[in-house]
């Protein structure tokens, strides 16, 4: 048995090391995406680091993730963005380890672990979008998956220690995102449907799966009674979670949107297993409208000043700029990769005020042209006879538009915003 355990741990170890390396490389290349939430996390972490705990709690009332960023900053002396990047890499490693452990509990072998890792890192939404984002979601998934490991063990072995760790890790996941309440409420219901055990055992196991929460709820009630009163308004995030859960239509719509996001991962799984019968989806079917966007950059400058800096950035790279509107900059640049092909890259920058100063929204449109020959009859003009068409043709080469596409690569916009940031500072 000891030999088998060693064999199953080896793939996990190597996959974990590789995942950390990949995460570090992606983080280094993309420098981490900073959106509205990231700015709030960094500011809250800064307030924690200088001892302004009350202001930090007012800045963001669910402050566990910013508190972790502040802790990494304190022990490493790195800035808050770098601290968040290190924290996210560590949380990713924990999430992957937990995912592989769940596969082992489900009876997966070495090949299953390798295919799962390939599926994970070949999903562009996870590696290209989620991983570079400096968000608390990584911590939510890392600890929720870890909690599910112990819930599976408790389902099989009825060990009270596993039940305790399930609740503890799920509680930590709750500190990252309030959506964990849904999983805490619904996942233990599976204990009531385990076959071949007495109903009394099912009831005991079900109670044990909530025992820690019952104790904490009792302590909270005691504290509330000593405090005087406790209104649900004081727990704004928890209230919002339950209010959202009561909206069945919105909840089902959210589930459907997440299912579309996971479609890419499912498709890659089919390809790995040899099922390659695919059909291209329509563009509107894959448009998710996520709140985390690579097309925006936040500046401490006012909107007009930010657009002036953005215009200088485009001019410095050889773009022809049309600045008829001070807050709407349009730049064009032409490329000729081959004698028969041409490309026009059009970048539009819109600057709007924000609570932090201003935000710059960027959109790039790539238009492709190809050289096409148009045949036409040769003709001459004679004053006495008028226009006379000759019986042979000539070729006239013209550039013809063959395609147009919005540039969606996050690294492209990251390079643009890095240049703007260097001029902004």
C-alpha positions as CSV (number, residue, x, y, z in Angstrom):
1,X,0.0,0.0,0.0
2,X,2.9,2.4,0.8
3,X,4.4,1.7,-2.6
4,X,1.1,2.6,-4.4
5,X,0.7,5.8,-2.5
6,X,4.2,6.9,-3.5
7,X,3.4,6.2,-7.2
8,X,0.2,8.3,-7.0
9,X,2.0,11.2,-5.4
10,X,4.8,11.5,-8.1
11,X,2.5,12.9,-10.9
12,X,1.0,15.3,-8.5
13,X,4.4,16.6,-7.5
14,X,5.7,17.1,-11.0
15,X,2.4,18.6,-12.2
16,X,2.4,21.0,-9.3
17,X,5.9,22.2,-10.0
18,X,5.1,22.6,-13.7
19,X,1.9,24.5,-12.9
20,X,3.8,26.9,-10.7
21,X,6.3,27.5,-13.4
22,X,3.6,28.1,-16.0
23,X,1.8,30.5,-13.6
24,X,5.0,32.4,-13.0
25,X,5.8,32.7,-16.7
26,X,2.3,33.9,-17.5
27,X,2.3,36.4,-14.6
28,X,5.7,37.7,-15.7
29,X,4.6,38.1,-19.3
30,X,1.2,39.8,-18.6
31,X,2.2,41.5,-15.4
32,X,-1.2,40.8,-13.9
33,X,-4.4,42.4,-15.0
34,X,-5.6,45.3,-12.8
35,X,-9.3,46.1,-13.0
36,X,-11.7,47.9,-10.7
37,X,-11.7,45.1,-8.1
38,X,-7.9,44.9,-8.1
39,X,-7.6,48.6,-7.4
40,X,-9.9,48.2,-4.4
41,X,-8.0,45.2,-3.1
42,X,-4.7,47.0,-3.3
43,X,-6.0,50.1,-1.6
44,X,-7.6,48.0,1.2
45,X,-4.3,46.1,1.6
46,X,-2.5,49.4,1.8
47,X,-4.8,50.6,4.6
48,X,-4.2,47.3,6.5
49,X,-0.5,47.7,6.1
50,X,-0.5,51.1,7.8
51,X,-2.8,50.0,10.6
52,X,-6.0,51.7,9.3
53,X,-8.1,48.6,10.0
54,X,-11.4,50.5,10.3
55,X,-10.9,52.4,7.1
56,X,-9.9,49.2,5.3
57,X,-13.1,47.5,6.5
58,X,-15.1,50.5,5.2
59,X,-13.2,50.4,1.9
60,X,-14.0,46.7,1.2
61,X,-16.3,44.9,3.7
62,X,-15.1,41.4,2.7
63,X,-11.4,42.0,3.4
64,X,-9.8,38.6,3.8
65,X,-8.1,38.6,0.4
66,X,-6.7,42.2,0.8
67,X,-5.6,41.2,4.3
68,X,-3.6,38.3,2.8
69,X,-2.0,40.7,0.2
70,X,-1.0,43.0,3.1
71,X,0.5,40.0,4.9
72,X,2.6,39.0,1.9
73,X,3.6,42.6,1.5
74,X,4.7,42.8,5.2
75,X,6.8,39.7,5.1
76,X,8.4,40.2,1.6
77,X,8.5,44.0,1.3
78,X,7.2,43.7,-2.2
79,X,4.7,46.1,-3.6
80,X,1.0,45.2,-3.4
81,X,0.7,44.1,-7.0
82,X,3.7,41.8,-6.8
83,X,2.3,40.4,-3.5
84,X,-1.0,39.7,-5.1
85,X,0.8,37.9,-8.0
86,X,2.8,35.6,-5.6
87,X,-0.4,34.9,-3.6
88,X,-2.3,34.0,-6.8
89,X,0.4,31.6,-7.9
90,X,0.3,29.9,-4.6
91,X,-3.5,29.6,-4.7
92,X,-3.3,28.2,-8.2
93,X,-0.9,25.5,-7.0
94,X,-3.3,24.6,-4.2
95,X,-6.3,24.5,-6.6
96,X,-4.5,22.2,-9.0
97,X,-3.3,19.9,-6.2
98,X,-6.8,19.7,-4.9
99,X,-8.2,19.0,-8.4
100,X,-5.7,16.1,-8.9
101,X,-6.5,14.7,-5.5
102,X,-10.2,14.6,-6.3
103,X,-9.4,12.7,-9.5
104,X,-7.4,10.2,-7.5
105,X,-10.3,9.8,-5.1
106,X,-12.5,9.1,-8.1
107,X,-10.2,6.3,-9.2
108,X,-8.0,8.1,-11.7
109,X,-4.6,6.8,-12.7
110,X,-1.4,8.6,-13.8
111,X,-2.8,9.1,-17.3
112,X,-5.9,10.7,-15.9
113,X,-3.8,13.1,-13.9
114,X,-1.7,14.1,-16.9
115,X,-4.8,14.5,-19.2
116,X,-6.5,16.6,-16.5
117,X,-3.5,18.9,-16.3
118,X,-3.3,19.2,-20.1
119,X,-7.0,20.0,-20.1
120,X,-6.5,22.7,-17.5
121,X,-3.6,24.4,-19.1
122,X,-5.0,24.2,-22.6
123,X,-8.2,26.1,-21.6
124,X,-7.6,29.6,-22.9
125,X,-10.2,31.1,-20.6
126,X,-8.4,29.8,-17.5
127,X,-4.8,30.4,-18.6
128,X,-5.3,33.4,-20.8
129,X,-8.0,35.3,-18.8
130,X,-8.5,34.0,-15.2
131,X,-4.9,33.2,-14.3
132,X,-3.4,36.7,-15.0
133,X,-6.2,38.5,-13.2
134,X,-5.5,39.6,-9.7
135,X,-8.8,38.5,-8.2
136,X,-10.0,36.6,-5.1
137,X,-11.6,33.9,-7.2
138,X,-8.4,31.9,-7.2
139,X,-8.5,31.6,-3.4
140,X,-12.2,30.7,-3.5
141,X,-11.6,27.8,-5.9
142,X,-8.5,26.6,-4.2
143,X,-10.1,26.2,-0.7
144,X,-13.4,25.1,-2.1
145,X,-11.8,22.2,-4.0
146,X,-9.7,21.4,-0.9
147,X,-13.0,21.3,1.2
148,X,-14.6,19.0,-1.4
149,X,-11.7,16.5,-0.9
150,X,-12.6,16.0,2.8
151,X,-16.3,16.0,2.1
152,X,-15.7,13.0,-0.3
153,X,-13.6,11.3,2.4
154,X,-16.3,11.9,5.0
155,X,-19.0,10.5,2.6
156,X,-16.9,7.3,2.3
157,X,-15.4,6.8,5.7
158,X,-17.7,8.8,8.1
159,X,-14.6,10.2,9.9
160,X,-15.5,13.2,12.1
161,X,-12.0,14.7,11.4
162,X,-12.8,14.8,7.7
163,X,-16.1,16.5,8.4
164,X,-14.3,19.2,10.5
165,X,-11.7,19.9,7.7
166,X,-14.5,20.1,5.1
167,X,-16.2,22.8,7.2
168,X,-13.0,24.6,8.0
169,X,-11.8,24.8,4.4
170,X,-15.2,25.8,3.1
171,X,-15.3,28.5,5.7
172,X,-12.0,29.8,4.4
173,X,-13.4,29.8,0.9
174,X,-16.3,31.8,2.2
175,X,-13.9,34.4,3.4
176,X,-12.9,34.9,-0.3
177,X,-16.4,34.8,-1.8
178,X,-19.9,34.7,-0.3
179,X,-21.0,32.4,-3.1
180,X,-19.5,29.6,-1.0
181,X,-22.8,29.7,1.0
182,X,-24.5,27.9,-1.8
183,X,-22.0,25.0,-1.8
184,X,-22.1,24.8,2.0
185,X,-25.9,24.6,1.9
186,X,-26.3,22.1,-0.9
187,X,-23.2,19.8,-1.1
188,X,-23.8,17.9,2.2
189,X,-27.2,16.9,1.0
190,X,-25.5,14.0,-0.8
191,X,-25.0,12.4,2.6
192,X,-28.7,11.8,2.9
193,X,-28.7,9.7,-0.3
194,X,-25.9,7.3,0.4
195,X,-27.2,3.8,0.0
196,X,-26.9,0.8,2.3
197,X,-26.6,2.7,5.6
198,X,-29.3,3.3,8.3
199,X,-31.3,6.5,8.3
200,X,-29.9,7.3,11.7
201,X,-26.4,7.2,10.4
202,X,-27.4,9.4,7.5
203,X,-28.9,12.0,9.9
204,X,-25.8,11.9,12.1
205,X,-23.4,12.4,9.2
206,X,-25.6,15.2,7.8
207,X,-25.5,16.9,11.2
208,X,-21.7,16.5,11.5
209,X,-21.3,18.1,8.1
210,X,-22.8,21.3,9.6
211,X,-21.6,20.9,13.2
212,X,-18.9,23.6,13.0
213,X,-21.3,26.1,11.4
214,X,-23.9,25.4,14.1
215,X,-21.3,26.2,16.8
216,X,-20.3,29.4,15.0
217,X,-23.9,30.4,14.5
218,X,-24.6,29.8,18.2
219,X,-21.6,32.0,19.1
220,X,-22.7,34.7,16.7
221,X,-26.2,34.7,18.3
222,X,-24.7,35.0,21.7
223,X,-22.5,37.9,20.5
224,X,-25.5,39.5,18.9
225,X,-27.5,39.3,22.1
226,X,-24.6,40.8,24.0
227,X,-24.2,43.5,21.4
228,X,-27.9,44.4,21.5
229,X,-29.1,43.6,18.0
230,X,-27.8,42.3,14.7
231,X,-29.5,43.2,11.5
232,X,-29.1,41.5,8.2
233,X,-28.1,44.9,6.8
234,X,-24.9,44.6,8.8
235,X,-24.0,41.6,6.7
236,X,-24.5,43.2,3.3
237,X,-22.6,40.6,1.2
238,X,-24.4,37.7,2.9
239,X,-27.8,39.4,2.3
240,X,-27.0,40.0,-1.3
241,X,-26.1,36.3,-1.7
242,X,-29.4,35.1,-0.4
243,X,-31.3,37.7,-2.3
244,X,-29.6,36.6,-5.5
245,X,-30.3,32.9,-4.7
246,X,-34.0,33.8,-4.4
247,X,-34.1,35.0,-8.0
248,X,-34.5,31.7,-9.8
249,X,-34.4,33.2,-13.2
250,X,-31.3,35.2,-12.7
251,X,-29.6,32.2,-11.0
252,X,-30.4,29.9,-13.9
253,X,-29.1,32.5,-16.4
254,X,-25.9,32.8,-14.5
255,X,-25.5,29.0,-14.5
256,X,-26.1,29.0,-18.3
257,X,-23.4,31.6,-18.8
258,X,-20.9,29.7,-16.7
259,X,-21.8,26.6,-18.7
260,X,-20.9,28.4,-21.9
261,X,-17.6,29.4,-20.4
262,X,-16.9,25.7,-19.6
263,X,-17.8,24.6,-23.1
264,X,-14.2,25.2,-24.3
265,X,-12.8,22.9,-21.6
266,X,-15.3,20.2,-22.4
267,X,-14.4,20.4,-26.1
268,X,-10.8,20.0,-25.4
269,X,-11.6,17.0,-23.3
270,X,-13.4,15.4,-26.2
271,X,-10.4,16.1,-28.5
272,X,-8.0,14.5,-26.0
273,X,-10.2,11.4,-26.0
274,X,-10.4,11.2,-29.8
275,X,-13.9,12.7,-30.2
276,X,-13.2,15.4,-32.7
277,X,-16.6,16.1,-34.1
278,X,-17.0,19.8,-33.5
279,X,-19.1,22.6,-34.9
280,X,-18.1,26.2,-34.9
281,X,-20.2,28.3,-32.6
282,X,-21.6,31.7,-33.5
283,X,-19.9,34.8,-32.2
284,X,-22.8,35.9,-30.0
285,X,-22.9,32.5,-28.3
286,X,-19.3,32.9,-26.9
287,X,-19.7,36.5,-25.9
288,X,-19.7,36.3,-22.1
289,X,-19.6,40.0,-21.1
290,X,-17.4,39.4,-18.1
291,X,-16.7,42.2,-15.6
292,X,-12.9,41.6,-15.8
293,X,-11.8,43.3,-19.0
294,X,-8.3,43.6,-20.6
295,X,-9.5,46.6,-22.6
296,X,-9.3,49.2,-19.8
297,X,-6.6,51.1,-17.9
298,X,-7.0,53.3,-14.9
299,X,-5.1,56.5,-14.5
300,X,-4.8,59.0,-11.7
301,X,-4.9,61.8,-14.2
302,X,-8.1,63.6,-15.3
303,X,-9.8,62.3,-18.5
304,X,-8.4,65.0,-20.8
305,X,-4.9,64.6,-19.5
306,X,-5.1,60.8,-19.7
307,X,-6.1,61.0,-23.3
308,X,-3.3,63.4,-24.1
309,X,-0.8,60.9,-22.6
310,X,-2.5,58.1,-24.6
311,X,-2.1,60.2,-27.8
312,X,1.6,60.7,-27.1
313,X,1.9,56.9,-26.7
314,X,0.4,56.3,-30.2
315,X,2.4,59.0,-31.8
316,X,5.6,57.6,-30.4
317,X,4.9,54.3,-32.2
318,X,4.3,55.8,-35.6
319,X,0.5,56.0,-35.5
320,X,-1.4,58.6,-37.5
321,X,-3.6,60.2,-34.9
322,X,-7.0,61.9,-35.3
323,X,-7.7,63.8,-32.2
324,X,-10.7,65.8,-33.3
325,X,-12.4,64.9,-30.0
326,X,-10.1,65.4,-26.9
327,X,-11.5,62.3,-25.2
328,X,-11.7,60.1,-28.2
329,X,-8.4,59.3,-29.9
330,X,-8.2,57.3,-33.1
331,X,-4.8,56.1,-34.4
332,X,-4.0,54.2,-37.6
333,X,-0.9,52.4,-38.7
334,X,-0.4,50.4,-42.0
335,X,1.7,47.3,-42.4
336,X,2.9,45.5,-45.6
337,X,4.0,42.0,-44.5
338,X,4.2,40.8,-48.1
339,X,4.0,42.6,-51.5
340,X,0.5,41.0,-52.0
341,X,-0.9,41.7,-48.5
342,X,-1.5,44.8,-46.4
343,X,-2.9,45.3,-42.9
344,X,-4.4,48.4,-41.3
345,X,-4.4,48.5,-37.5
346,X,-6.8,51.0,-36.0
347,X,-6.7,51.8,-32.3
348,X,-9.5,53.8,-30.7
349,X,-9.0,55.2,-27.1
350,X,-11.9,56.6,-25.1
351,X,-11.2,58.4,-21.8
352,X,-13.9,58.7,-19.2
353,X,-13.8,60.1,-15.6
354,X,-13.7,57.6,-12.7
355,X,-13.5,57.7,-9.0
356,X,-9.8,57.1,-9.2
357,X,-9.2,59.8,-11.8
358,X,-10.0,58.4,-15.2
359,X,-10.2,55.2,-17.2
360,X,-9.0,54.6,-20.7
361,X,-10.9,52.1,-22.8
362,X,-9.0,50.7,-25.8
363,X,-10.2,48.9,-28.9
364,X,-8.1,47.7,-31.8
365,X,-9.4,46.7,-35.2
366,X,-7.3,44.8,-37.7
367,X,-8.3,45.1,-41.3
368,X,-6.7,42.8,-43.9
369,X,-6.2,43.6,-47.6
370,X,-5.0,41.5,-50.5
371,X,-3.8,42.4,-53.9
372,X,-6.4,41.4,-56.6
373,X,-6.1,41.7,-60.3
374,X,-9.1,43.1,-62.2
375,X,-9.2,42.4,-65.9
376,X,-10.6,45.1,-68.2
377,X,-10.6,45.8,-72.0
378,X,-8.1,48.3,-73.4
379,X,-9.6,51.3,-75.1
380,X,-8.5,54.5,-77.0
381,X,-10.3,57.7,-77.7
382,X,-10.4,59.0,-81.2
383,X,-11.9,62.5,-81.7
384,X,-13.7,61.5,-84.9
385,X,-15.0,58.2,-83.8
386,X,-15.3,58.6,-80.0
387,X,-14.2,55.8,-77.6
388,X,-13.1,52.6,-79.3
389,X,-12.6,49.4,-77.3
390,X,-9.8,47.2,-78.4
391,X,-10.1,43.4,-78.4
392,X,-7.5,42.6,-75.7
393,X,-7.5,43.0,-71.9
394,X,-5.2,44.5,-69.4
395,X,-4.7,43.7,-65.7
396,X,-5.1,46.3,-62.9
397,X,-3.9,45.4,-59.4
398,X,-5.9,46.8,-56.5
399,X,-6.0,46.2,-52.8
400,X,-9.2,44.5,-51.8
401,X,-10.5,44.2,-48.2
402,X,-10.7,40.5,-47.3
403,X,-11.3,40.6,-43.6
404,X,-11.8,42.6,-40.4
405,X,-11.5,41.5,-36.8
406,X,-11.3,43.1,-33.3
407,X,-8.0,42.4,-31.6
408,X,-8.9,40.5,-28.4
409,X,-5.4,39.3,-27.3
410,X,-4.9,40.6,-23.7
411,X,-1.1,40.8,-24.2
412,X,-1.5,43.3,-27.0
413,X,-3.5,45.7,-24.8
414,X,-1.1,45.0,-21.9
415,X,1.8,46.3,-24.0
416,X,-0.1,49.4,-25.0
417,X,-1.1,50.1,-21.4
418,X,2.4,49.5,-20.2
419,X,3.6,52.2,-22.6
420,X,0.9,54.6,-21.4
421,X,1.7,53.8,-17.8
422,X,5.4,54.6,-18.4
423,X,4.4,58.0,-19.8
424,X,1.8,58.5,-17.1
425,X,4.3,58.1,-14.3
